[in-house]
Amino acid sequence: MSDINNLPKAEGEEEVNKNVSHSDNASEENKSVETNNPEVEDTIAVSEEKSIDSVEKNNEATKNSDDQNDEVLNEIEDSNAEDAEDEGNKDRHTIEVKAYDTMSLEALAIELEKLVKNEKVQAIKSHVDSINSEFKDKFQALLDEKKEEFLNDGGNEIDFYYVSPIQKRYKEAYNEYRRKLNDHYQNLEKNLKQNLADKLEIIEELKGLINVEENINTTYKHFKELQERWRTTGPIPRDKYNNAWNSYHHHVEMFYDFLHLNRDLRDLDFKHNLERKLLIIERAEELAEDDNVMRAFRELQELHKMWKEELGPVDKEHREVIWEKFKAATKKINDKRQAYYQDIDKIYEKNLEKKLELIENIEAINAQNTNSHNAWQKKIKEIEDLREQFFSIGKVPRDVNESTWAKFKESVRTFNRQKNAFYKDLKKDQYTNLQKKLELIKIAEDNKDSDDFEITTPLMKKIQSDWKKIGHVPRKDSDKIWKRFKAACNFYFDKLHATRNAANKESLDAFNNKVTLLETLKNLKPVGDKEKDIESVKEFINKWKDLGRVPNDKRYIEGKFNKAIEDFLINLKMDKNEVEMIKFENKLDAISDSDNSKDLDNERHFIRKKIDEVRSQINQLENNLQFFTNVEDDNPVVKEVHKNIKAHKDALKLWKEKLSKIKELY
């Protein structure tokens, strides 16, 4: 492989810039910085005015029509012109382009934060544009969903307002990106203007070399110094790049023609440039065999930049020959790149087929007639699954991306309109149910202070049964009326139980017997046989249950019993979850013996809350794994995350078992 970075220099001389004959087509499109400086514009105009005719003739003599229309050469020139304006741009090739279309909103916000924090702001434009497009689409879908929920709950569209912490986080990162980008281009513009003025001054000095009456070696040394100044002068505006290079190369050519008086110096440069260009061709031919076509093409761009910007002309007899060889290697690399793009296009076409199939599935669901709440809930879940699948599929061809997205949104909106129409009709029934439940609340509140337990107790039990038979009410009223109803019922039954406990001698006997049994349990020692020890614990639990209920003011003994059971089980080598379930079942037995449904409700609410918390923790950990895409599975950090996920999943399984147990009591 040729070492392009260590190409030999002629007699220790500095690099000479290539003449204008080939590949000097820097793009004037996509301008990112405008000079807007009349003085600079006038200066370059004067410089160009004197040389433009000869430059155009030079171009016409050295470029054929095929070269002018060669798209790949233009693409390379455009990219190099962009990098010439701001060298930080070339870092865009090394920043990984991730599957942004499969990321969640949170993952997109995190990825944007990382790019803005860790990368050069001018190098991440395409990445930020892709992330921004995905975030806006997905957030709009979320916004539509939240709006529909709001309307379904009886809200007015004009009152809808939704704020997301993820959206706020994303906006902060995006605003920081825009701020950094503006600061960068403000500083860049100042430097570009000064660099342009410096290069125009160099061109003027080049013009004067031909008319200087001094020793040719002294003039040649001055020429090499100007070349070095040109090379070390920083970037100039992209839209001035082409004319500046053309003018510079034209006067370099004229100087070489002037050197015919001293062919040794000129031929030495020609020989040096030919050697280096042959090495570039050799490297390009090697790249044409590289299987990594994108990497090869990026390096090819650098080779074209060296050919154009760092090397001067060669002898006329070699110019067309070596250019054609270089262009042939370029074409071969580009042909392989186009084949690669065709393969990518096939993948995009497959993704398009999958997305269109999902849209058809949504439309098929829309065509179904559904007249029940349960059926609609099933359809809602099906649509949500299809939406998630749609977002998880990769990109589609660019020319159909917007139309595919529009078709998807319209199919989902059609579903939502049908759903909203159904639930608007359903709300009429819900308001009827609301009135029925309000009537039951009035009965409960009117009778909660009654002391006629024989008459009132059956009444209170009946209205509790009637409550369960009434259907749904509007969601915004559901919790409020349930709390009122439950409070009235609990107040009555608390009073009933307190009265009964005060007069119930059996509960006192049960308490005294449980005190004795508790002392026996405290003195119980494991025999070393796990199964026998567990059986002993269960016998104590059963005996405890058989002794019956204790007065409400003495229920503290239940806690002491649970503590004694726990202390005994700690000494046994048992599965942690098994121990926990034994303790929980004992706890449920104590709760179920109570006439106060509030305790059971509180326990169920607590367990559900724990399940939600653990699920949230699992989701967060699994999202974190997405940022270790290039890390081996045996990495300590990755292993720790997997370990935490497993621990949380084990905990989730235990909480679900507890919820199943408590549901059996309803």
C-alpha positions in Angstrom: 0.0 0.0 0.0 1.3 3.5 -0.9 2.0 5.8 2.0 0.2 8.9 0.7 0.8 10.9 3.9 4.6 10.6 3.3 4.9 11.4 -0.4 8.4 12.6 -1.3 9.2 16.2 -1.9 11.6 17.4 -4.6 14.9 18.5 -3.1 13.2 19.3 0.2 10.9 21.8 -1.4 7.5 22.5 0.0 4.3 21.2 -1.7 3.3 22.9 -4.9 -0.3 23.5 -5.8 -1.8 21.8 -8.8 -2.7 23.7 -11.9 -6.2 24.3 -12.9 -6.4 21.8 -15.8 -8.4 19.1 -13.9 -11.0 18.7 -11.2 -11.3 22.3 -10.1 -15.1 22.5 -9.9 -15.8 23.7 -6.4 -19.5 24.1 -5.9 -21.1 27.5 -5.5 -24.3 26.0 -4.1 -25.3 25.4 -0.5 -23.5 28.5 0.8 -23.3 28.5 4.5 -21.5 31.8 5.0 -21.9 35.0 3.0 -19.1 37.6 3.0 -21.4 40.6 2.2 -18.2 42.7 2.1 -18.1 45.2 -0.8 -14.4 45.8 -0.4 -13.6 42.1 -0.7 -16.1 41.6 -3.6 -14.4 44.5 -5.5 -10.9 43.2 -4.8 -11.7 39.7 -6.2 -13.5 41.2 -9.1 -10.4 43.2 -10.2 -8.3 40.1 -9.8 -10.7 37.9 -11.8 -11.2 40.5 -14.5 -7.6 40.4 -15.6 -7.4 36.6 -15.8 -10.8 35.2 -16.4 -10.5 35.0 -20.2 -7.2 33.1 -20.1 -8.5 30.9 -17.2 -11.6 29.9 -19.3 -9.4 29.1 -22.3 -7.1 27.0 -20.1 -10.2 25.1 -18.7 -11.5 24.5 -22.2 -8.2 23.2 -23.4 -7.7 20.8 -20.6 -11.2 19.6 -19.8 -13.4 17.7 -22.1 -17.2 17.7 -22.0 -17.4 14.3 -20.3 -15.4 15.7 -17.4 -17.7 18.7 -17.0 -20.7 16.4 -16.8 -19.1 13.8 -14.6 -21.4 13.8 -11.5 -19.1 11.9 -9.2 -16.3 14.4 -9.8 -18.6 17.3 -9.1 -19.8 15.5 -5.9 -16.1 15.2 -4.8 -15.4 18.8 -5.7 -18.5 20.0 -3.8 -17.5 18.0 -0.7 -13.9 19.2 -0.8 -15.0 22.8 -1.3 -17.3 22.5 1.8 -14.4 21.1 3.8 -12.1 23.8 2.5 -14.4 26.5 3.9 -14.5 24.8 7.3 -12.1 22.0 8.0 -14.3 20.8 11.0 -16.9 19.6 8.4 -14.8 16.6 7.5 -15.4 15.1 11.0 -18.9 14.3 9.8 -17.6 11.2 8.1 -16.4 9.7 11.4 -19.5 10.3 13.5 -21.7 7.2 13.6 -25.1 7.5 11.9 -27.4 5.6 14.2 -30.9 4.1 13.5 -32.7 7.3 14.7 -36.0 6.1 13.2 -36.1 3.2 15.7 -35.3 5.3 18.8 -37.7 6.5 21.4 -38.3 10.2 22.2 -36.1 10.0 25.3 -33.3 8.1 23.4 -33.4 10.8 20.6 -33.1 13.6 23.2 -30.1 11.8 24.9 -28.4 11.2 21.5 -28.8 14.9 20.6 -27.3 16.0 23.9 -24.3 13.7 23.4 -23.7 15.0 19.9 -23.9 18.7 20.9 -21.6 18.1 23.9 -19.0 15.9 22.3 -18.7 16.7 18.6 -17.9 19.8 16.5 -21.1 21.7 15.9 -20.4 22.1 12.2 -19.9 18.4 11.7 -23.3 17.2 13.1 -25.7 19.0 10.8 -27.0 15.9 8.9 -27.2 13.9 12.2 -29.2 16.7 13.9 -31.5 17.1 10.9 -32.3 13.4 11.0 -32.8 13.4 14.8 -35.0 16.5 14.6 -37.2 15.1 11.8 -37.7 11.8 13.8 -38.4 13.6 17.1 -41.0 16.0 15.5 -42.8 13.1 13.8 -42.9 10.9 16.9 -43.8 13.7 19.3 -46.6 14.8 17.0 -48.0 11.3 17.1 -47.8 11.4 20.9 -49.5 14.8 21.0 -52.3 13.5 18.8 -52.8 10.6 21.2 -52.9 12.8 24.3 -55.3 15.1 22.6 -57.6 12.3 21.8 -57.5 11.0 25.4 -58.3 14.6 26.6 -61.3 14.8 24.2 -62.5 11.3 25.2 -62.5 12.4 28.8 -65.0 15.2 27.9 -62.5 18.0 27.5 -62.9 20.9 24.9 -60.4 21.0 22.1 -59.6 24.7 22.8 -58.6 23.8 26.3 -56.1 21.1 25.4 -52.5 21.7 26.5 -49.8 19.1 26.9 -46.3 19.6 28.3 -43.7 16.8 28.2 -40.4 16.8 30.1 -38.8 15.0 27.2 -39.9 17.7 24.9 -38.4 20.4 27.2 -35.2 18.4 27.5 -35.0 18.0 23.7 -35.7 21.7 23.0 -32.9 22.7 25.4 -30.4 20.5 23.6 -31.6 21.7 20.2 -31.4 25.4 21.2 -27.9 24.8 22.5 -27.0 23.4 19.1 -28.4 26.4 17.3 -26.5 28.7 19.7 -23.2 27.0 19.1 -23.8 26.9 15.4 -24.5 30.6 15.2 -21.4 31.4 17.3 -19.3 29.2 15.1 -20.4 30.8 11.8 -20.1 34.3 13.2 -16.4 33.6 14.1 -15.9 31.7 10.9 -17.2 34.6 8.7 -14.7 37.0 10.1 -11.8 34.6 9.4 -13.1 33.7 5.9 -13.1 37.4 4.9 -9.6 38.0 6.1 -8.3 34.7 4.6 -9.8 35.7 1.2 -8.2 39.1 1.3 -4.8 37.4 2.1 -5.1 35.0 -0.8 -6.0 37.7 -3.2 -2.9 39.6 -2.1 -0.8 36.4 -2.8 -2.3 36.3 -6.3 -1.3 39.9 -6.9 2.2 39.1 -5.8 2.3 36.1 -8.1 1.4 38.3 -11.0 4.3 40.6 -10.2 7.0 37.8 -10.2 7.1 37.7 -14.0 8.1 41.3 -14.3 10.7 41.3 -11.5 14.3 41.9 -12.7 16.3 39.8 -10.3 18.2 36.5 -10.3 15.9 33.6 -11.4 16.8 31.6 -8.3 15.8 34.5 -6.0 12.5 34.8 -7.9 11.9 31.1 -7.7 12.5 31.2 -3.9 10.0 34.0 -3.7 7.6 31.9 -5.7 8.0 29.0 -3.3 7.4 31.3 -0.4 4.1 32.5 -1.9 3.0 28.9 -2.4 3.7 28.1 1.2 1.8 31.2 2.3 -1.2 30.1 0.1 -1.1 26.6 1.6 -1.0 27.8 5.2 -3.6 30.6 4.8 -6.9 29.4 6.3 -10.2 28.6 4.6 -12.2 31.1 2.4 -15.9 31.4 1.6 -17.1 28.4 -0.3 -18.7 30.5 -3.0 -15.4 32.3 -3.7 -13.3 29.1 -3.6 -13.6 28.2 -7.3 -12.7 31.6 -8.7 -9.8 32.1 -6.2 -8.3 28.7 -7.1 -8.7 29.2 -10.8 -7.0 32.6 -10.6 -4.2 31.3 -8.4 -3.6 28.2 -10.6 -3.6 30.4 -13.7 -0.8 32.6 -12.4 1.1 29.5 -11.2 0.9 28.2 -14.8 2.1 31.6 -16.1 5.0 31.5 -13.7 6.0 28.0 -14.9 5.8 29.2 -18.5 8.1 32.1 -17.4 10.5 29.5 -16.0 11.3 28.3 -19.6 14.4 30.5 -19.1 15.5 28.0 -16.4 14.1 24.6 -17.4 16.0 22.9 -14.5 13.8 24.4 -11.8 10.6 23.9 -13.8 11.4 20.3 -14.7 12.4 19.5 -11.1 8.9 20.6 -10.0 7.2 18.7 -12.9 9.1 15.5 -11.9 8.2 15.9 -8.2 4.6 16.4 -9.0 4.4 13.5 -11.4 5.9 11.2 -8.8 3.4 12.2 -6.2 0.5 12.0 -8.6 1.5 8.5 -9.7 1.5 7.5 -6.0 -2.0 9.0 -5.7 -3.1 6.9 -8.7 -1.6 3.8 -7.1 -3.5 4.4 -3.9 -6.7 5.1 -5.8 -6.3 1.8 -7.6 -5.8 0.0 -4.3 -8.9 1.6 -2.9 -10.9 0.4 -5.9 -10.3 -3.2 -4.6 -11.3 -2.3 -1.0 -14.6 -4.0 0.1 -15.5 -1.1 2.4 -16.8 1.1 -0.4 -17.8 4.1 1.8 -14.5 4.3 3.5 -12.8 4.0 0.1 -14.9 6.8 -1.3 -14.1 9.1 1.6 -10.3 8.5 1.1 -10.8 9.1 -2.6 -12.1 12.5 -1.8 -8.9 13.2 0.1 -6.8 12.0 -2.8 -8.7 14.4 -5.2 -8.1 17.2 -2.7 -4.4 16.5 -2.7 -4.3 16.3 -6.5 -6.1 19.6 -6.8 -4.8 21.6 -3.9 -1.4 20.3 -2.9 0.3 19.4 -6.2 1.2 21.5 -9.2 1.4 20.6 -12.9 3.3 17.9 -14.6 4.8 17.9 -18.1 2.2 18.3 -20.8 3.0 14.9 -22.3 1.9 13.2 -19.0 -1.1 15.4 -18.0 -3.9 13.7 -19.9 -2.5 10.2 -19.4 -2.3 10.3 -15.6 -5.6 12.2 -15.3 -7.4 9.5 -17.3 -5.8 6.8 -15.1 -6.9 8.6 -11.9 -10.4 9.2 -13.3 -10.7 5.5 -14.3 -9.9 4.4 -10.7 -12.4 7.0 -9.5 -15.1 5.6 -11.7 -14.4 2.1 -10.5 -14.8 3.2 -6.8 -17.9 5.1 -7.6 -19.4 2.2 -9.5 -19.0 0.0 -6.4 -20.5 2.8 -4.3 -23.5 2.9 -6.5 -23.9 -0.8 -6.2 -23.8 -0.4 -2.5 -26.5 2.2 -2.6 -28.6 -0.1 -4.7 -28.4 -2.8 -2.0 -29.4 -0.2 0.6 -32.3 0.8 -1.7 -33.5 -2.8 -1.7 -33.6 -2.8 2.1 -35.5 0.5 2.0 -37.9 -1.0 -0.4 -38.5 -4.0 1.9 -39.1 -1.6 4.7 -41.6 0.2 2.6 -43.4 -3.1 1.9 -43.6 -3.8 5.6 -44.9 -0.3 6.5 -47.5 -0.4 3.7 -48.7 -3.8 5.0 -49.1 -2.3 8.5 -51.1 0.5 7.1 -53.3 -2.0 5.3 -53.8 -3.8 8.7 -54.8 -0.5 10.3 -57.3 0.2 7.5 -58.7 -3.4 7.9 -59.3 -2.7 11.6 -61.0 0.6 10.6 -63.3 -1.4 8.4 -64.6 -3.6 11.3 -67.9 -2.7 13.0 -67.4 -2.6 16.8 -70.1 -1.8 19.3 -68.8 -2.7 22.7 -66.3 -1.2 25.1 -64.2 -4.4 25.5 -64.0 -4.8 21.7 -62.8 -1.2 21.3 -60.2 -1.7 24.0 -59.0 -4.7 22.1 -58.8 -2.7 18.9 -57.0 0.1 20.7 -54.3 -2.4 21.8 -54.0 -3.8 18.3 -53.6 -0.3 16.8 -51.0 0.6 19.4 -49.0 -2.6 18.6 -49.1 -1.7 14.9 -47.9 1.8 15.6 -45.0 0.5 17.6 -44.1 -1.9 14.8 -44.3 0.9 12.2 -41.9 3.1 14.2 -39.5 0.2 14.7 -39.1 -0.5 11.0 -36.2 1.3 9.4 -36.1 3.9 6.6 -38.0 3.8 3.3 -36.9 5.4 0.0 -36.7 9.1 0.4 -39.0 9.9 -2.5 -41.9 8.1 -0.8 -41.1 8.9 2.9 -43.5 11.8 3.3 -46.3 10.1 1.4 -45.9 6.9 3.5 -45.9 8.9 6.7 -49.0 10.9 5.6 -50.8 7.7 4.7 -50.0 6.2 8.1 -51.1 9.2 10.0 -54.4 9.4 8.1 -55.2 5.7 8.8 -54.5 6.2 12.5 -56.6 9.4 12.5 -59.5 7.6 10.9 -59.3 5.0 13.7 -59.3 7.7 16.3 -62.3 9.5 14.8 -64.3 6.2 14.8 -63.2 5.6 18.4 -64.1 9.1 19.5 -67.6 8.7 17.9 -68.2 5.5 19.8 -67.1 6.9 23.1 -69.2 10.0 22.7 -72.3 7.8 22.4 -71.0 5.8 25.3 -70.7 8.9 27.4 -74.5 9.3 27.4 -74.8 5.9 29.1 -71.9 6.9 31.5 -73.7 10.0 32.6 -76.8 7.9 33.3 -74.6 5.5 35.4 -73.2 8.5 37.2 -76.6 9.6 38.3 -77.3 6.1 39.6 -74.1 6.0 41.6 -74.8 9.4 43.0 -78.1 8.1 44.3 -76.3 5.2 46.1 -73.8 7.7 47.6 -76.7 9.7 49.1 -78.1 6.5 50.6 -74.7 5.6 52.1 -74.1 9.1 53.5 -77.6 9.3 54.9 -77.3 6.0 56.8 -73.6 6.0 57.8 -74.4 7.3 61.3 -77.2 4.8 62.0 -77.1 2.7 65.2 -79.8 0.3 63.9 -77.3 -2.3 62.7 -79.9 -5.0 62.0 -81.7 -2.9 59.4 -78.9 -0.7 58.1 -76.2 -3.5 57.6 -78.2 -5.4 54.9 -79.0 -2.0 53.3 -75.3 -1.0 53.2 -74.3 -4.4 51.8 -77.0 -4.2 49.1 -75.9 -0.8 47.9 -72.3 -2.0 47.7 -73.6 -4.9 45.5 -75.6 -2.5 43.4 -72.6 -0.3 42.9 -70.7 -3.1 41.3 -73.5 -3.9 38.9 -73.6 -0.3 37.5 -71.4 0.3 34.5 -68.7 2.8 33.8 -69.0 6.5 34.6 -67.0 9.4 33.0 -63.3 9.0 33.9 -63.0 12.5 35.4 -65.7 11.6 38.0 -64.8 8.0 38.7 -62.2 8.4 41.4 -64.1 11.3 43.1 -67.4 9.4 43.5 -65.7 6.2 44.5 -63.9 7.9 47.3 -67.1 9.4 48.6 -69.0 6.1 48.5 -66.1 4.1 50.1 -65.7 6.7 52.8 -69.4 6.5 53.8 -69.4 2.7 53.8 -66.1 2.4 55.7 -67.4 4.9 58.3 -70.5 2.8 58.9 -68.7 -0.6 59.0 -65.9 0.8 61.2 -68.5 1.9 63.7 -70.3 -1.5 63.4 -67.0 -3.4 64.0 -66.0 -1.2 66.9 -69.4 -1.9 68.6 -69.2 -5.6 68.0 -65.6 -5.9 69.2 -66.4 -4.1 72.4 -69.1 -6.7 73.2 -67.4 -9.8 71.8 -65.8 -11.9 74.5 -64.6 -14.4 71.9 -62.2 -11.9 70.4 -60.7 -11.3 73.9 -60.2 -15.1 74.3 -58.7 -15.2 70.9 -56.3 -12.5 72.0 -55.2 -14.3 75.1 -54.7 -17.6 73.3 -52.6 -15.8 70.6 -50.4 -14.3 73.3 -49.6 -17.8 74.5 -49.1 -19.1 71.0 -46.8 -16.2 70.2 -44.6 -17.0 73.2 -44.4 -20.7 72.0 -43.4 -19.5 68.5 -40.7 -17.2 69.8 -39.1 -20.2 71.5 -39.3 -22.4 68.4 -35.9 -23.5 67.0 -35.2 -24.9 63.5 -34.6 -28.6 63.5 -32.3 -28.4 60.4 -34.8 -30.0 58.0 -36.0 -27.4 55.7 -39.3 -29.1 54.8 -40.1 -29.9 58.5 -39.3 -26.3 59.5 -41.5 -24.9 56.9 -44.3 -27.2 57.9 -43.9 -26.1 61.5 -44.3 -22.5 60.4 -47.4 -23.3 58.4 -48.9 -25.2 61.4 -48.4 -22.1 63.6 -50.0 -19.9 60.9 -53.0 -22.2 60.7 -53.3 -22.4 64.5 -53.1 -18.6 64.6 -55.9 -18.3 62.1 -58.1 -20.9 63.9 -57.9 -18.9 67.1 -60.1 -16.2 65.4 -60.1 -12.4 65.4 -59.0 -10.2 68.2 -60.4 -6.8 69.2 -59.5 -3.9 66.9 -57.6 -2.2 69.7 -55.4 -5.3 70.2 -54.6 -6.0 66.5 -51.0 -5.0 67.2 -50.4 -8.6 68.2 -50.8 -9.6 64.5 -47.7 -7.5 63.7 -45.8 -9.2 66.5 -46.8 -12.6 65.2 -45.6 -11.6 61.6 -42.3 -10.4 63.1 -41.8 -13.7 64.9 -42.5 -15.7 61.7 -40.1 -13.5 59.8 -37.3 -14.0 62.5 -37.8 -17.8 62.3 -37.7 -17.9 58.5 -34.5 -15.8 58.3 -32.6 -18.7 59.9 -33.8 -21.1 57.1 -31.9 -21.5 53.9 -34.9 -20.8 51.7 -35.5 -19.0 48.4 -36.1 -15.4 49.2 -39.3 -15.2 47.1 -40.7 -18.3 48.8 -40.1 -16.7 52.2 -41.6 -13.5 51.1 -44.8 -15.2 49.8 -45.2 -17.1 53.1 -45.1 -13.9 55.0 -47.4 -12.2 52.5 -50.0 -14.9 52.6 -50.0 -14.7 56.4 -50.5 -10.9 56.1 -53.4 -11.3 53.7 -55.1 -13.8 56.1 -54.9 -11.1 58.8 -56.3 -8.4 56.4 -59.1 -10.6 55.1 -60.3 -11.4 58.6 -61.0 -7.7 59.0 -64.3 -6.2 58.0 -62.6 -3.1 56.9 -62.2 -3.3 53.1 -60.0 -0.2 53.3 -57.0 -2.3 54.4 -57.3 -4.6 51.5 -57.7 -1.7 49.1 -54.7 0.0 50.5 -52.6 -3.1 50.1 -53.7 -3.6 46.5 -53.0 0.0 45.7 -49.5 -0.3 47.3 -48.6 -3.4 45.2 -49.8 -1.9 42.0 -47.7 1.2 42.7 -44.6 -1.0 43.3 -45.2 -2.9 40.0 -45.3 0.4 38.1 -42.2 1.6 39.8 -40.2 -1.6 39.0 -41.5 -1.6 35.4 -40.3 2.0 35.0 -36.9 1.0 36.4 -36.6 -1.9 33.9 -37.5 0.3 31.0 -34.9 2.9 32.0 -32.2 0.2 32.3 -33.2 -1.3 28.9 -33.1 2.1 27.3 -29.6 2.6 28.8 -28.4 -0.5 27.0 -29.2 1.1 23.6 -26.1 3.4 24.2 -23.8 0.4 24.4 -24.3 -0.7 20.8 -20.5 -1.1 20.1 -19.6 -2.5 23.5 -19.0 -6.2 24.2 -21.4 -8.1 26.4 -18.6 -9.0 28.9 -18.0 -5.3 29.5 -18.3 -4.7 33.3 -20.8 -1.8 32.9 -23.0 -3.8 30.5 -22.8 -6.9 32.8 -23.9 -4.7 35.7 -26.8 -3.3 33.8 -27.9 -6.8 32.8 -27.6 -7.9 36.4 -29.8 -5.0 37.6 -32.4 -5.8 34.9 -32.6 -9.4 36.1 -32.9 -8.4 39.7 -35.7 -6.0 38.9 -37.5 -8.6 36.7 -37.3 -11.1 39.6 -38.8 -8.4 41.9 -41.5 -7.7 39.3 -42.4 -11.4 39.2 -42.8 -11.4 43.0 -45.0 -8.3 43.1 -47.2 -9.8 40.4 -47.6 -13.0 42.4 -48.7 -10.9 45.4 -51.2 -9.0 43.2 -52.6 -12.3 42.0 -53.0 -13.5 45.5 -54.8 -10.3 46.7 -57.1 -10.4 43.6 -58.4 -13.8 44.7 -59.9 -12.1 47.8 -62.2 -9.8 45.8 
